[in-house]
């Protein structure tokens, strides 16, 4: 739910259509050990919005968020 909210907010801030995120990408984000606060997740979503195409894939998560995977 938070990722969807952040996607809406970030895309609106950048003036672009809302991007979708694949279920596999959501699952990968769920498996991540989030040691920071909620801002860490929002920053990750913003990074994915900026660097991905129309849809955010698990490959985007691996490339831009969890590069060690």
C-alpha positions in Angstrom: 0.0 0.0 0.0 2.8 2.4 0.8 4.6 1.7 -2.5 1.4 2.5 -4.4 1.0 5.7 -2.5 4.6 6.7 -3.1 4.3 5.9 -6.8 1.2 8.2 -7.0 3.0 11.0 -5.2 6.3 10.8 -6.9 4.9 10.5 -10.4 2.6 13.5 -9.7 5.6 15.5 -8.4 7.5 14.8 -11.6 4.4 15.4 -13.8 4.5 12.0 -15.4 1.8 9.3 -15.6 1.7 6.9 -12.7 4.0 3.9 -13.3 3.0 0.3 -12.5 5.1 -2.1 -10.5 5.3 -5.8 -11.2 4.2 -8.2 -8.5 7.7 -9.8 -8.5 9.2 -6.3 -7.8 6.9 -5.8 -4.9 7.8 -9.2 -3.5 11.5 -8.4 -3.8 11.0 -5.2 -2.0 9.1 -7.0 0.8 12.1 -9.4 1.2 14.5 -6.5 1.7 15.6 -5.7 5.3 14.5 -2.1 5.7 16.7 -0.7 8.4 15.8 2.9 7.8 12.5 4.7 8.4 9.7 5.2 5.9 11.7 7.8 4.1 14.1 5.1 2.9 11.2 3.3 1.1 10.0 6.5 -0.4 13.5 7.3 -1.7 13.7 3.9 -3.2 10.4 4.3 -5.0 11.5 7.7 -6.2 14.7 6.2 -7.6 12.8 3.5 -9.3 10.4 6.0 -10.9 13.3 8.1 -12.2 15.4 5.2 -13.6 12.8 2.7 -14.8 10.6 2.6 -17.9 6.8 2.6 -17.9 6.7 -0.3 -15.5 9.0 -1.1 -12.6 10.3 -4.7 -12.9 12.2 -7.0 -10.6 15.2 -6.3 -12.8 14.9 -2.6 -12.0 14.8 -3.4 -8.3 18.0 -5.5 -8.6 19.7 -2.9 -10.8 18.8 0.3 -8.8 18.0 -0.8 -5.3 19.5 -4.2 -4.4 22.5 -4.4 -6.8 24.0 -7.3 -4.9 21.3 -9.7 -5.9 
